Amino acid sequence: MPEPAYDWDALTEEATDLLSAFIRVDTVNPPGNETRAANWLGEILQREGISFELYDPGDNRATLVARLPGDGSRGKPLILLNHTDVVPFEREHWSENPMSGLVKDGFIWGRGTADMKGMGIMELVSFLLHRRHNLPLRRDLVFMAVADEEAGSAYGVEFLDREHPELLDCEYVINEGGMGGTEVLGVERSTINIGVSEKGPLWLTLRANGRPGHGSVPHDDNAADRLVRALQRIQDWKRPLQPAPEVREYFQQLHEAGIVKDAPSDEVLAEIAEQHPRFKSVQMNSISLTTLNAGVKHNVIPAQATATLDVRLVPGYDPDQFVDELCAVIDDEKVEVERVFASSTPPSRLDTELYEVMTRTAKDAIEDVVVVPSVSTGFTDSRVFRRRGITAYGFVPVLLGPDEAGRAHGNDERLSMDNLRLGMQILHATVRGICG
């Protein structure tokens, strides 16, 4: 059966309107309130005659799951995974209202356009096209819009994994965790990343205890002083580069494409790390100090001081080993190290049918594009599927230019209508390639 002719102009206009409206659905996490997004998506599906279910662990944190049945002849389902929550923002640093969904100068503006309501709309459009055109499916196609990804997924995919594991039973997952760009390493060349692995989050709280007192009488047991000394030792800690096999493969393929001049030896990778912070992070156990709190009054020495560290471990690194190493660096029994959240998973393979389909559809759509496997510095919900042995890829097939790149979690986040169109076209071709 030949594929129908799609009116991509009309679909881009529809998707733009949908994304603009989706941005206005307030799901800033905390507190999340993702039931708002689930209900909004549910109304769209209902109008299209598609049934769905909501899974709510409480506190207005629902996840939506919809399924289009296939005949099963090509195997288990494909899940189109997206999360509906977004991170907070500082309004004073934005040029436009981050909750407006403004369409201006060819861009949709707002928190979540890149991470990841934009991808959610691309997935939704492909899902709707299957219903509208009654496209044959040789495996089930599942649209899954989950809560709470930005805060560790306790109310989202971790809840599903614990309470409704049957929903995660599939062969493939397409999710965030791999995007494209118009340049890489300073070289202008269209590149699409397929996320096959990610660094493991290890969120820690440091807590220093000491003796309170009057600020006019300094002493050697000031909790804030103790914490500052511990943090300075951490800042001075020289950790080695430890590139995972997937990282080496990424640079090897960039080398073969002529983007990286030299083969990725340890020396070449170290040189790249020094010049590019993101590529340094992906090769080492990174530590970011994210909050620092102490004291109750200007003239009171505090009894306790706390700091939070956002640690990201290279794929496969043992969190227990890292905490032991960190405690040895701090070398102070009065500084406690508390684990808040930790996760790590194996990578997804590169030799699957879906990986081949994603590569082919991207190359069909973009002239001279380089498609490479990548490791994400951030974590995604794919980790929950990967630890179940399910193949999950980050595949947001857009080409971010300088006006869009690096704005996820930052200021003036936006996505171009051209990228929305490109992403829909490649994603839908991919879904048809693996399900049709």
Phi, psi and omega per residue, in radians:
M1 nan 2.118 -3.124
P2 -1.214 2.651 3.095
E3 -1.216 2.475 3.092
P4 -1.194 2.816 3.056
A5 -1.450 2.149 -3.118
Y6 -1.725 2.446 3.050
D7 -1.555 1.540 -3.037
W8 -1.219 -0.431 3.042
D9 -1.103 -0.862 -3.136
A10 -1.154 -0.671 -3.140
L11 -1.179 -0.620 3.095
T12 -1.170 -0.689 3.088
E13 -1.121 -0.744 3.108
E14 -1.115 -0.794 -3.127
A15 -1.127 -0.643 3.096
T16 -1.076 -0.791 3.115
D17 -1.107 -0.718 3.135
L18 -1.121 -0.806 -3.121
L19 -1.131 -0.721 3.107
S20 -1.014 -0.783 3.131
A21 -1.195 -0.653 -3.131
F22 -1.104 -0.670 3.113
I23 -1.057 -0.602 -3.105
R24 -1.321 -0.179 3.035
V25 -1.403 1.913 -2.991
D26 -1.306 1.890 3.084
T27 -2.242 0.592 3.107
V28 -1.078 2.264 -3.061
N29 -2.052 2.043 0.111
P30 -1.393 2.727 0.080
P31 -1.564 -0.196 3.111
G32 1.765 -1.324 -3.109
N33 0.885 0.741 -3.048
E34 -1.191 -0.225 3.044
T35 -1.002 -0.541 3.071
R36 -1.017 -0.790 3.139
A37 -1.206 -0.711 3.131
A38 -1.065 -0.736 3.111
N39 -1.164 -0.690 3.135
W40 -1.111 -0.809 3.098
L41 -1.138 -0.675 -3.140
G42 -1.072 -0.655 3.100
E43 -1.102 -0.682 3.106
I44 -1.132 -0.838 -3.136
L45 -1.087 -0.684 -3.136
Q46 -1.096 -0.712 3.107
R47 -1.095 -0.500 -3.125
E48 -1.571 0.011 3.130
G49 1.362 0.458 -3.119
I50 -1.891 2.214 3.112
S51 -1.410 2.754 -3.112
F52 -2.715 2.922 3.073
E53 -2.260 2.573 3.024
L54 -1.896 2.401 3.113
Y55 -2.131 1.921 -2.980
D56 -2.111 1.989 3.091
P57 -1.349 -0.039 -3.083
G58 1.992 2.955 3.078
D59 1.109 0.491 3.050
N60 1.144 0.712 -3.011
R61 -2.107 0.784 -2.998
A62 -1.271 2.590 2.968
T63 -1.931 2.474 3.124
L64 -1.873 2.382 3.084
V65 -2.313 2.198 3.076
A66 -2.235 2.611 -3.044
R67 -2.404 2.302 2.945
L68 -1.854 2.054 -3.031
P69 -1.293 2.477 3.000
G70 -1.985 -3.124 -3.102
D71 -1.514 -0.097 3.064
G72 1.388 0.060 -3.045
S73 -1.238 -0.303 3.112
R74 -1.875 0.139 3.054
G75 2.008 -2.798 -3.090
K76 -1.267 3.004 -3.008
P77 -1.140 2.835 2.867
L78 -1.834 2.250 3.084
I79 -1.818 2.183 2.959
L80 -1.597 1.812 -2.983
L81 -1.789 2.365 3.016
N82 -2.625 2.739 3.070
H83 -1.955 2.555 -3.019
T84 -1.738 -0.188 3.119
D85 -1.486 2.744 3.115
V86 -2.316 2.822 -3.134
V87 -1.448 2.776 3.086
P88 -1.114 2.995 -3.111
F89 -2.520 2.848 3.045
E90 -1.929 1.775 -2.990
R91 -0.964 -0.611 -3.048
E92 -1.159 -0.282 -3.122
H93 -1.733 0.055 3.140
W94 -1.741 2.502 3.060
S95 -1.312 -0.507 -3.138
E96 -2.271 2.845 3.123
N97 -1.091 2.065 -3.065
P98 -1.203 -0.170 3.117
M99 -1.896 0.183 -3.019
S100 -1.523 -0.457 -3.020
G101 1.120 0.549 -3.090
L102 -1.053 2.362 3.018
V103 -1.832 2.000 -3.004
K104 -2.628 2.299 3.060
D105 0.957 0.614 3.092
G106 1.453 0.153 -3.131
F107 -2.155 2.598 2.914
I108 -1.725 2.141 -3.082
W109 -1.736 2.539 2.975
G110 2.504 2.775 3.125
R111 -1.153 2.145 3.117
G112 1.846 -0.130 -3.138
T113 -1.045 -0.695 3.108
A114 -1.624 -0.606 -3.039
D115 -2.334 1.695 -0.289
M116 -2.373 0.637 3.142
K117 -1.162 -0.503 3.084
G118 -1.073 -0.838 3.094
M119 -1.131 -0.633 3.093
G120 -1.011 -0.708 3.111
I121 -1.217 -0.682 3.071
M122 -1.018 -0.774 3.123
E123 -1.141 -0.726 -3.139
L124 -1.067 -0.759 -3.127
V125 -1.090 -0.769 3.097
S126 -1.066 -0.722 3.122
F127 -1.064 -0.777 -3.140
L128 -1.168 -0.647 3.135
L129 -1.078 -0.630 3.096
H130 -1.104 -0.658 3.124
R131 -1.285 -0.809 -3.064
R132 -1.093 -0.659 -3.072
H133 -1.769 0.083 -3.137
N134 0.871 0.839 -3.089
L135 -1.233 2.355 -3.139
P136 -1.165 2.442 3.129
L137 -2.160 2.253 3.116
R138 -1.753 0.098 2.925
R139 -2.661 2.755 3.090
D140 -1.087 2.505 3.036
L141 -1.994 2.155 -3.047
V142 -2.058 2.291 3.018
F143 -1.832 2.099 -3.047
M144 -2.246 1.950 -3.140
A145 -1.922 1.843 -2.942
V146 -1.823 2.778 3.126
A147 -1.627 2.818 2.767
D148 1.179 0.343 3.134
E149 -1.087 -0.654 -3.022
E150 -1.226 -0.246 -3.123
A151 -2.069 0.298 3.057
G152 1.905 -0.092 2.950
S153 1.353 0.237 -3.131
A154 -1.028 -0.610 3.131
Y155 -1.637 -0.029 -3.059
G156 -2.012 -1.961 -2.997
V157 -1.211 -0.485 3.050
E158 -1.157 -0.651 3.056
F159 -1.103 -0.782 3.095
L160 -1.085 -0.743 -3.125
D161 -1.044 -0.628 -3.093
R162 -1.466 -0.772 -2.978
E163 -1.773 -0.450 -3.100
H164 -2.400 1.030 -3.045
P165 -1.088 -0.401 3.136
E166 -1.090 -0.435 -3.140
L167 -1.222 -0.407 -3.102
L168 -1.583 -0.021 -3.091
D169 -1.306 1.881 -3.087
C170 -2.762 3.074 3.072
E171 -1.711 -0.680 -3.067
Y172 -2.386 2.647 3.029
V173 -2.288 2.329 2.954
I174 -1.943 2.225 -2.993
N175 -2.551 -3.034 2.995
E176 -1.279 3.100 3.086
G177 2.002 -0.038 3.052
G178 -2.673 2.099 3.135
M179 -2.220 3.029 3.121
G180 -2.017 2.979 3.133
G181 -2.662 2.917 -3.135
T182 -1.536 -0.166 3.067
E183 -2.623 2.720 3.074
V184 -2.523 2.302 3.141
L185 0.951 0.635 3.103
G186 1.409 -0.001 -3.140
V187 -1.770 2.215 3.115
E188 -1.337 1.848 -3.129
R189 -2.827 2.271 3.132
S190 -1.166 2.226 -3.085
T191 -2.376 2.308 3.024
I192 -1.973 2.183 3.089
N193 -1.664 2.362 2.978
I194 -1.892 1.962 -3.091
G195 -1.269 2.020 -3.123
V196 -1.919 -0.191 -3.115
S197 -2.792 3.007 3.130
E198 -2.717 2.732 3.072
K199 -1.200 2.637 -3.105
G200 -1.568 2.167 3.115
P201 -1.252 2.432 3.032
L202 -2.464 1.653 -3.101
W203 -1.585 2.192 -3.051
L204 -2.149 2.575 2.962
T205 -2.016 2.198 3.028
L206 -1.686 2.354 -3.110
R207 -2.313 1.997 3.130
A208 -1.815 2.369 3.121
N209 -2.008 2.553 -3.125
G210 -2.704 -2.841 -3.100
R211 -1.894 2.140 3.119
P212 -1.256 2.904 3.129
G213 3.090 -3.113 3.138
H214 -1.341 2.362 -3.087
G215 -1.108 -0.287 -3.131
S216 -1.400 -0.148 -3.114
V217 -2.197 1.492 -3.134
P218 -1.086 2.607 3.043
H219 -2.524 3.099 -2.992
D220 -1.585 0.109 -3.110
D221 -2.101 0.725 3.108
N222 -1.428 2.096 -3.077
A223 -1.056 -0.675 3.141
A224 -1.148 -0.745 3.083
D225 -1.047 -0.751 -3.116
R226 -1.072 -0.757 -3.140
L227 -1.171 -0.710 3.121
V228 -1.060 -0.716 3.118
R229 -1.117 -0.718 3.116
A230 -1.104 -0.744 -3.130
L231 -1.171 -0.591 3.098
Q232 -1.171 -0.662 3.092
R233 -1.115 -0.675 3.112
I234 -1.151 -0.727 3.111
Q235 -1.068 -0.596 -3.097
D236 -1.480 -0.091 -3.074
W237 -1.253 2.037 3.129
K238 -1.588 1.913 -3.118
R239 -1.825 2.487 -3.058
P240 -1.349 2.750 2.953
L241 -1.280 2.398 -3.130
Q242 -2.432 1.220 -3.074
P243 -1.137 2.261 3.107
A244 -1.273 2.818 3.112
P245 -0.966 -0.612 3.142
E246 -1.189 -0.580 3.087
V247 -1.188 -0.767 3.097
R248 -1.065 -0.694 -3.139
E249 -1.141 -0.671 3.087
Y250 -0.995 -0.882 -3.115
F251 -1.242 -0.548 3.084
Q252 -1.105 -0.740 3.140
Q253 -1.229 -0.596 3.031
L254 -1.136 -0.640 3.081
H255 -1.115 -0.788 -3.134
E256 -1.148 -0.459 3.104
A257 -1.482 -0.050 3.115
G258 1.485 0.150 -3.136
I259 -1.453 -0.710 3.043
V260 -1.816 2.154 -3.012
K261 -1.113 -0.821 -3.022
D262 -1.820 2.669 3.062
A263 -1.064 2.589 -2.992
P264 -1.349 1.236 2.984
S265 -1.266 2.969 3.094
D266 -1.022 -0.664 -3.119
E267 -1.171 -0.723 3.127
V268 -1.151 -0.763 3.132
L269 -1.120 -0.645 3.092
A270 -1.148 -0.698 3.116
E271 -1.131 -0.728 3.088
I272 -1.100 -0.721 -3.141
A273 -1.050 -0.684 -3.126
E274 -1.189 -0.483 -3.078
Q275 -1.624 -0.352 -3.022
H276 -2.347 1.874 -3.077
P277 -0.975 -0.673 -3.115
R278 -1.145 -0.673 -3.131
F279 -1.357 -0.307 2.969
K280 -1.290 -0.778 -3.128
S281 -1.057 -0.708 -3.059
V282 -1.220 -0.246 -3.114
Q283 -1.798 -0.030 -3.065
M284 -2.536 2.867 3.012
N285 -1.271 1.898 -3.032
S286 -1.684 2.653 3.140
I287 -2.350 2.174 3.023
S288 -2.110 2.210 3.000
L289 -1.326 2.101 -3.008
T290 -1.966 -0.554 3.018
T291 -2.475 2.740 -3.101
L292 -2.604 2.133 -3.060
N293 -2.440 2.379 3.065
A294 -2.912 2.618 2.950
G295 1.541 2.716 3.133
V296 -2.182 -0.316 -3.074
K297 -2.807 2.687 -3.038
H298 -1.014 -0.570 -3.037
N299 -1.936 0.424 3.128
V300 -2.111 2.143 3.049
I301 -1.251 2.199 -3.030
P302 -1.300 2.636 3.082
A303 -1.546 -0.322 -3.128
Q304 -2.573 2.575 3.072
A305 -2.445 2.481 -3.111
T306 -2.291 2.683 3.045
A307 -2.522 2.636 3.063
T308 -2.005 2.452 3.122
L309 -2.078 2.276 3.010
D310 -1.708 1.728 -3.131
V311 -1.720 2.361 3.036
R312 -2.176 2.082 -3.064
L313 -1.641 2.499 3.067
V314 -1.070 2.615 -3.090
P315 -0.900 2.265 3.082
G316 1.588 -0.074 -3.098
Y317 -1.377 2.406 -3.078
D318 -1.342 2.069 3.129
P319 -1.042 -0.638 3.119
D320 -1.062 -0.763 3.124
Q321 -1.078 -0.729 -3.116
F322 -1.137 -0.752 -3.134
V323 -1.099 -0.696 3.082
D324 -1.060 -0.754 3.124
E325 -1.125 -0.718 3.139
L326 -1.108 -0.766 3.131
C327 -1.094 -0.636 3.102
A328 -1.166 -0.623 3.103
V329 -1.195 -0.749 -3.140
I330 -1.141 -0.785 3.035
D331 0.943 0.863 3.128
D332 -2.637 1.964 -3.103
E333 -1.146 -0.333 -3.131
K334 -1.525 0.084 3.023
V335 -1.918 1.952 3.139
E336 -1.521 2.555 3.078
V337 -2.073 2.000 -3.117
E338 -1.911 2.315 3.061
R339 -1.488 2.206 3.130
V340 -1.737 -0.697 -3.099
F341 -2.788 2.392 3.111
A342 -2.585 2.522 3.097
S343 -2.818 2.540 3.035
S344 -2.699 2.595 -3.090
T345 -2.529 2.800 3.043
P346 -1.294 2.827 3.110
P347 -1.340 2.848 2.980
S348 -1.562 2.576 -3.072
R349 -1.267 2.746 3.106
L350 -1.670 -0.167 -3.010
D351 -1.826 0.754 3.140
T352 -1.856 2.871 3.090
E353 -1.108 -0.710 -3.116
L354 -1.137 -0.697 3.116
Y355 -1.054 -0.727 3.136
E356 -1.141 -0.711 3.133
V357 -1.140 -0.776 3.124
M358 -1.048 -0.762 3.132
T359 -1.085 -0.789 -3.095
R360 -1.145 -0.789 -3.097
T361 -1.164 -0.626 3.086
A362 -1.142 -0.752 -3.133
K363 -1.213 -0.550 3.079
D364 -1.171 -0.548 -3.032
A365 -1.596 -0.461 -3.009
I366 -2.215 2.090 -3.118
E367 -1.137 2.307 3.030
D368 1.049 0.459 3.138
V369 -1.311 2.593 3.031
V370 -1.850 2.166 3.130
V371 -1.918 2.117 -3.008
V372 -2.329 2.622 3.010
P373 -1.314 2.532 -3.100
S374 -2.422 2.813 3.050
V375 -2.001 2.219 -3.112
S376 -1.463 2.431 3.029
T377 -1.306 -0.445 3.081
G378 -1.660 2.854 3.094
F379 -1.738 2.730 3.139
T380 -2.366 3.041 3.086
D381 -1.204 -0.192 3.090
S382 -1.014 -0.464 -3.077
R383 -1.040 -0.607 -3.097
V384 -1.192 -0.646 3.090
F385 -1.270 -0.723 -3.100
R386 -1.107 -0.635 3.136
R387 -1.244 -0.241 3.009
R388 -1.551 -0.004 -3.122
G389 1.481 0.251 -3.123
I390 -1.647 2.414 3.134
T391 -1.318 2.089 3.135
A392 -2.276 2.307 -3.130
Y393 -2.140 2.516 2.913
G394 -1.516 2.073 -3.044
F395 -2.621 1.565 3.038
V396 -1.950 1.611 -2.905
P397 -1.407 1.219 3.083
V398 -2.142 2.830 3.084
L399 -2.017 1.653 -3.108
L400 -1.283 2.216 3.051
G401 -1.611 -3.070 -3.089
P402 -1.068 -0.439 3.126
D403 -1.366 -0.236 -3.073
E404 -2.043 -0.561 -3.000
A405 -1.096 2.454 3.025
G406 1.297 0.268 -3.079
R407 -1.735 -0.153 3.051
A408 -1.043 2.291 -3.074
H409 1.229 0.003 -3.098
G410 -1.939 -2.808 -3.105
N411 -1.571 2.673 3.082
D412 0.936 0.711 3.070
E413 -1.052 2.348 -3.139
R414 -2.817 2.820 3.141
L415 -2.393 2.323 -3.116
S416 -1.314 2.628 3.060
M417 -1.098 -0.585 3.095
D418 -1.083 -0.731 3.118
N419 -1.232 -0.598 3.076
L420 -1.062 -0.757 3.112
R421 -1.131 -0.851 -3.130
L422 -1.040 -0.799 -3.128
G423 -1.064 -0.741 3.105
M424 -1.079 -0.774 -3.084
Q425 -1.115 -0.842 -3.106
I426 -1.201 -0.736 -3.117
L427 -1.110 -0.774 -3.112
H428 -1.139 -0.703 3.084
A429 -1.085 -0.627 3.108
T430 -1.150 -0.794 -3.137
V431 -1.082 -0.746 3.111
R432 -1.135 -0.636 -3.121
G433 -1.152 -0.491 -3.090
I434 -1.824 -0.291 -3.112
C435 -1.967 -0.365 -3.021
G436 -1.569 nan nan
